[in-house]
Structures are given as structure tokens and as C-alpha cells.
Amino acid sequence: MPNNDFTHLLQDLMQQVGILSFKALSRAAGVSERQILRLRQGKVEQMRVDILLKLSQALQIELDELIVTFSAISPTSQLEKIKPEKQQQSVLKNTEQELLRQIADLQQEYERSQLALEQQRELLQQEFQQTSLQLLESLLLQWPTAAQKAQENPQLAAIKIVPLVQKPLEKLLQAWGVEAIASVGAEIPYDPQWHQLMEGSAQPGGIVKVRYVGYCQGEKLLYRAKVSPA
């Protein structure tokens, strides 16, 4: 076996976690088989930290253990637990220091990315709230007064209050691309994909009456319209 062939070592670790082939390891770790070949050849110092982390997780061993096991030290020496020579120790130490530095850099980059995502999320939420408030402006400003007048005068016709709610709601749904499925009281052919029977039975294509409207957003069904036999 060539000095830098770590294949048997890798196969032993794979066997312990039930991974039967290098292709299966590639899938489990989410890395290419070329990276696994580098590991088999002991080229740890040529591999990125994120690749090594994925492999260590798939093999269920610590990162430093993976580095020691597959560093450019004879696998025979690894198996026999022979102490490395000083030159080998120096190479391994330098490799570990470089990997630790890369890990620290990755951690910092991850934290920066998380902060940027959080700031972006807050900004999008503020923009969404602002847009929604603009669409509902007339409802927000007029509804409290209309509700108070309705309490003071029970005889006030409800038809005068309905537009205060209906128009802003229609504007909001239109802005979001949400469309109503039929309208209340409409008699339409029954389609079980878009309609939900509240009572009785109906055959597809049979005429039913809409009791409660449904909604869809583009091709996506949000709520089926509730119907009953006409």
C-alpha cells in the first residue's frame, strides 16, 4: 500500500457508521467524490475547512481527529499508534493552525451573514407593514368613527358601513394578487378542486350555490369556496 493511501482507514470509519461506498459517503456528506479521493490520499492541507467539517460530521468524528487520521503521515503508523517524528509533528501543527484560522474566518463570515440577513428581514418587514398600512388607510381612519356612530344609532343602515371595510380589503387583496373564487349567491358548476360542499351531495359539473367565497393566489389555492346544492 502506498505511503499516502488512506483508503483502508477511511473504509474502517465508513463501516462504523454504516456507509458502504465512497459514493454513499459523497451523498451523506454533500461533497464530491474528488474531495473524498483527496482525503484518501492524505491531502488534508489542500482541502477547505467546510469540506472537512462535512466529512467529519458524516463519519461522526471530531474535526481534529479527522485531521490527525488523514494527515500526511503514514497510515501504517496511524494504525500502529507510532509517535510521529518531529518534522511530521511540525507539519501537522502548521496544518491544524491553518485550519483553525480558516474555521475562525468562517465563523466570522457566518456571523456577518446572519447579521445582514436579520437587518434585511427587519427592513422587508417594515416595508411590508408600511405598504399594508397605506392600502388600509381609509379603513384605519374611518372605521373607528363609523363603529362609534353605529353604537350611538342602532338604526344606522349597515349598507353605509360596508364600503368602509370592503374597498380597503379589495385593494389589499388586489395588491397581493389574491382573487376571489366566484361570489356569494352565484350558481356555478361544481368543481371539487375549487369548491367545498357544506351539505348534501353534488356531482362534478352539477349546479351549486356559493355560500362563502374562496380565494386563490395565481395558480395556488388558498381557500375553497363553500357551496351547497342549488
C-alpha positions as CSV (number, residue, x, y, z in Angstrom):
1,M,0.0,0.0,0.0
2,P,1.5,3.4,-1.0
3,N,2.5,5.6,2.0
4,N,-0.1,8.1,1.3
5,D,-3.0,5.7,0.7
6,F,-5.5,6.2,3.5
7,T,-8.3,4.2,1.8
8,H,-8.4,1.4,4.4
9,L,-8.5,3.9,7.2
10,L,-11.5,5.7,5.6
11,Q,-13.3,2.4,4.9
12,D,-12.9,1.4,8.5
13,L,-14.5,4.7,9.6
14,M,-17.3,4.4,7.0
15,Q,-18.0,0.8,8.2
16,Q,-18.5,2.1,11.7
17,V,-21.3,4.4,10.7
18,G,-22.9,2.1,8.1
19,I,-21.7,3.9,4.9
20,L,-20.9,1.2,2.3
21,S,-19.3,3.1,-0.6
22,F,-17.5,6.3,-1.4
23,K,-20.4,7.4,-3.5
24,A,-22.7,6.9,-0.4
25,L,-20.2,9.0,1.6
26,S,-20.3,11.6,-1.1
27,R,-24.1,11.8,-0.8
28,A,-24.1,11.7,3.0
29,A,-21.5,14.5,3.4
30,G,-22.7,16.6,0.4
31,V,-19.2,16.7,-1.1
32,S,-17.8,15.5,-4.4
33,E,-16.0,12.1,-4.8
34,R,-12.9,14.1,-5.8
35,Q,-12.7,15.6,-2.4
36,I,-13.0,12.1,-0.9
37,L,-10.1,11.0,-3.1
38,R,-8.0,13.8,-1.7
39,L,-8.8,12.5,1.8
40,R,-7.8,9.0,0.8
41,Q,-4.5,10.4,-0.5
42,G,-3.8,12.3,2.8
43,K,-4.1,15.7,1.1
44,V,-5.8,17.3,4.1
45,E,-3.9,20.6,3.8
46,Q,-5.3,21.0,0.3
47,M,-8.9,20.7,1.4
48,R,-11.2,23.5,2.5
49,V,-12.4,23.6,6.1
50,D,-16.1,23.4,5.2
51,I,-15.4,20.2,3.2
52,L,-13.6,18.7,6.2
53,L,-16.4,19.7,8.6
54,K,-19.0,18.0,6.4
55,L,-16.9,14.8,6.2
56,S,-16.2,14.7,9.9
57,Q,-20.0,15.1,10.6
58,A,-20.8,12.3,8.1
59,L,-18.2,10.0,9.7
60,Q,-19.2,11.0,13.2
61,I,-15.8,12.0,14.4
62,E,-14.3,15.3,15.6
63,L,-12.6,17.6,13.1
64,D,-9.2,17.4,14.8
65,E,-9.4,13.6,14.8
66,L,-10.1,13.6,11.1
67,I,-7.1,15.9,10.5
68,V,-4.8,13.7,12.6
69,T,-6.1,10.5,11.0
70,F,-5.7,11.7,7.4
71,S,-2.8,14.0,7.6
72,A,0.4,13.3,5.5
73,I,1.6,10.7,8.0
74,S,1.9,7.0,7.0
75,P,-1.4,5.2,7.7
76,T,0.6,2.2,8.9
77,S,2.0,4.5,11.6
78,Q,-1.5,5.6,12.4
79,L,-2.8,2.1,12.8
80,E,0.1,1.1,15.0
81,K,-0.1,4.3,17.0
82,I,3.6,5.1,16.4
83,K,4.6,8.5,17.5
84,P,5.3,10.8,14.6
85,E,8.7,12.3,14.0
86,K,9.4,15.9,14.9
87,Q,9.2,17.0,11.3
88,Q,5.8,15.3,10.9
89,Q,4.6,16.9,14.1
90,S,5.6,20.3,12.8
91,V,3.7,19.8,9.5
92,L,0.6,18.6,11.4
93,K,0.8,21.5,13.8
94,N,1.0,24.0,11.0
95,T,-1.9,22.3,9.2
96,E,-4.0,22.4,12.3
97,Q,-3.2,26.1,12.9
98,E,-4.2,27.0,9.3
99,L,-7.4,25.0,9.6
100,L,-8.2,26.7,12.9
101,R,-7.6,30.1,11.3
102,Q,-9.9,29.2,8.5
103,I,-12.6,28.0,10.9
104,A,-12.3,31.3,12.8
105,D,-12.7,33.2,9.4
106,L,-15.7,31.1,8.5
107,Q,-17.3,31.7,11.9
108,Q,-16.8,35.5,11.5
109,E,-18.2,35.4,8.0
110,Y,-21.2,33.4,9.2
111,E,-21.9,35.9,12.0
112,R,-21.7,38.8,9.5
113,S,-24.1,37.0,7.1
114,Q,-26.5,36.3,9.9
115,L,-26.5,40.0,11.0
116,A,-27.0,41.1,7.4
117,L,-29.9,38.7,7.0
118,E,-31.5,39.9,10.2
119,Q,-31.2,43.5,9.1
120,Q,-32.7,42.7,5.7
121,R,-35.5,40.8,7.3
122,E,-36.4,43.7,9.6
123,L,-36.3,46.1,6.6
124,L,-38.6,43.9,4.5
125,Q,-41.0,43.6,7.4
126,Q,-41.1,47.3,7.8
127,E,-41.7,47.8,4.1
128,F,-44.5,45.2,4.1
129,Q,-46.1,46.8,7.1
130,Q,-45.9,50.3,5.6
131,T,-47.4,49.1,2.3
132,S,-50.2,47.3,4.1
133,L,-51.0,50.4,6.2
134,Q,-51.2,52.6,3.1
135,L,-53.7,50.2,1.5
136,L,-55.8,50.1,4.7
137,E,-55.5,53.8,5.3
138,S,-59.2,54.6,4.7
139,L,-60.3,51.7,6.9
140,L,-57.9,52.7,9.8
141,L,-59.0,56.3,9.7
142,Q,-62.8,55.9,9.2
143,W,-63.7,52.6,10.8
144,P,-63.5,53.8,14.5
145,T,-65.8,56.7,13.8
146,A,-68.3,54.6,11.8
147,A,-68.3,52.0,14.6
148,Q,-68.9,54.6,17.2
149,K,-71.8,56.1,15.2
150,A,-73.3,52.6,14.8
151,Q,-73.3,52.1,18.6
152,E,-74.9,55.5,19.1
153,N,-77.5,54.9,16.4
154,P,-78.6,51.3,16.1
155,Q,-80.9,52.2,13.3
156,L,-77.9,53.2,11.1
157,A,-78.1,51.2,7.9
158,A,-75.3,48.6,7.7
159,I,-75.0,49.3,3.9
160,K,-73.4,52.6,4.7
161,I,-70.6,51.0,6.7
162,V,-69.9,48.0,4.4
163,P,-67.8,50.1,1.8
164,L,-65.5,51.2,4.6
165,V,-64.4,47.6,5.1
166,Q,-64.9,46.3,1.6
167,K,-63.0,48.7,-0.5
168,P,-59.7,48.7,1.5
169,L,-59.9,44.9,1.7
170,E,-60.3,44.6,-2.1
171,K,-57.4,47.0,-2.6
172,L,-55.2,44.9,-0.3
173,L,-56.1,41.6,-1.9
174,Q,-55.6,43.1,-5.4
175,A,-52.1,44.3,-4.4
176,W,-51.2,40.8,-3.2
177,G,-52.6,39.1,-6.3
178,V,-55.4,37.3,-4.4
179,E,-58.6,36.7,-6.3
180,A,-62.0,35.5,-5.1
181,I,-63.4,32.2,-6.3
182,A,-66.9,33.1,-7.5
183,S,-69.2,35.4,-5.5
184,V,-71.7,34.9,-2.8
185,G,-75.0,33.7,-4.2
186,A,-73.6,32.7,-7.6
187,E,-74.8,29.5,-9.1
188,I,-71.9,27.7,-10.8
189,P,-70.8,24.2,-11.9
190,Y,-69.5,22.1,-9.0
191,D,-65.7,21.5,-9.1
192,P,-64.4,19.6,-6.0
193,Q,-60.9,21.0,-6.6
194,W,-62.2,24.6,-6.0
195,H,-65.4,24.1,-4.1
196,Q,-66.3,22.5,-0.7
197,L,-69.7,21.1,-0.1
198,M,-71.3,22.3,3.1
199,E,-74.2,19.9,2.9
200,G,-75.9,17.4,0.7
201,S,-74.1,16.0,-2.4
202,A,-73.3,17.1,-5.9
203,Q,-71.7,15.6,-9.0
204,P,-68.8,17.4,-10.7
205,G,-70.4,19.8,-13.2
206,G,-73.7,19.9,-11.3
207,I,-75.0,23.4,-10.3
208,V,-74.2,24.6,-6.8
209,K,-74.8,27.9,-5.0
210,V,-71.9,29.7,-3.4
211,R,-72.4,30.3,0.3
212,Y,-68.9,31.6,1.2
213,V,-66.3,32.8,-1.4
214,G,-62.9,31.1,-1.7
215,Y,-59.6,32.6,-2.6
216,C,-56.6,31.8,-4.8
217,Q,-53.3,33.5,-5.4
218,G,-52.2,32.9,-9.0
219,E,-52.4,29.1,-9.5
220,K,-52.2,28.5,-5.8
221,L,-55.5,27.6,-4.0
222,L,-55.7,29.4,-0.6
223,Y,-59.3,28.6,0.4
224,R,-62.0,26.6,-1.4
225,A,-65.4,28.3,-1.9
226,K,-68.1,26.7,0.3
227,V,-71.1,25.7,-1.6
228,S,-74.4,23.8,-1.3
229,P,-76.6,22.2,-3.9
230,A,-78.7,24.7,-5.9
